[in-house]
Amino acid sequence: MSEKPASFLAAFPAIQSAIKIYGDLQGMRIQFDVPESEMGEAVKLLMWRERVLRLTVEPEVMNHKTLAGQEDASL
């Protein structure tokens, strides 16, 4: 089993349920879209399905563009 970290670009999907917060103290669920060009790294997650993961998430600086190449409206 690989212990090297997986590092890849991803974005929140354009759906309302991309981030779900549960009211019964069970936490939250987060979904990401991973482009085809990043799947080689993202597939490492399959090896860790049964494990607890430590996540560090940071915004990628891409000249204020989204993964789809559109201007980021939040800036």
N, C-alpha and C positions, 0 to 999 in steps of 0.2 A: 504494500500500500504506500503510495507516494505521500510524503509529509511536506513536500515543497508547497508553499502557498499558491493558490490559484489567483491570478490577477487578470481581469478582463474588463472591457467597457460594457456597460449595460445602461438601460434607461427604464423609467417607469412607463408601462404601457398606457396608451390613451384610453383608459377605461376608468370608470368611477371607483371600481373596487380594487385598484392597484395597491392601496394601503387600507387594511381593515383593522379597526381597533375594537376589541371585544369588551363588553361591559361586565363580564362575569369573572374578571381578574385572570383571564387566560392569556393576556398579552395582545399581540398583534400579528398579522400576516402581511407579508410584503411580496409583491410580484415584480419581476424584472423582465424586460425584453432584451435578449442577447443577439446581436447581429451575427450573421453567418461567419464573418471574418474573425469573431472572437470565440467561436464554439470550441476550438481546440483547447483553450484554457478552461472554459466553463464546464466542459465535460468531466473535468476532475471532480466536480461536485458529486457525480454519480458514485464514485468510490467511497464517499463519506456520508451516504444516505443515513446510516445508522448512528452517526456520531454527532456530538454537540459541536457546533462551529463557532469560532470567534470571528466576528465581522468588523471590518473597518471600512467605512464608505466615505469617499471624498469626491467632490465634483471635479470632472476633467475640464481643463482649460483648452477649448478648441475654438478660439476666436468667437466666443459667445454663440456657438451653433449647437444644435441638438444632434443626436445620432443620425436623424433623417436629413441633416444638412440645412434645416430651417433655422432662422434666427431665434434665439432664446427670448421669449417674451417676458421672462421674469427679471431680466437685467435692465 
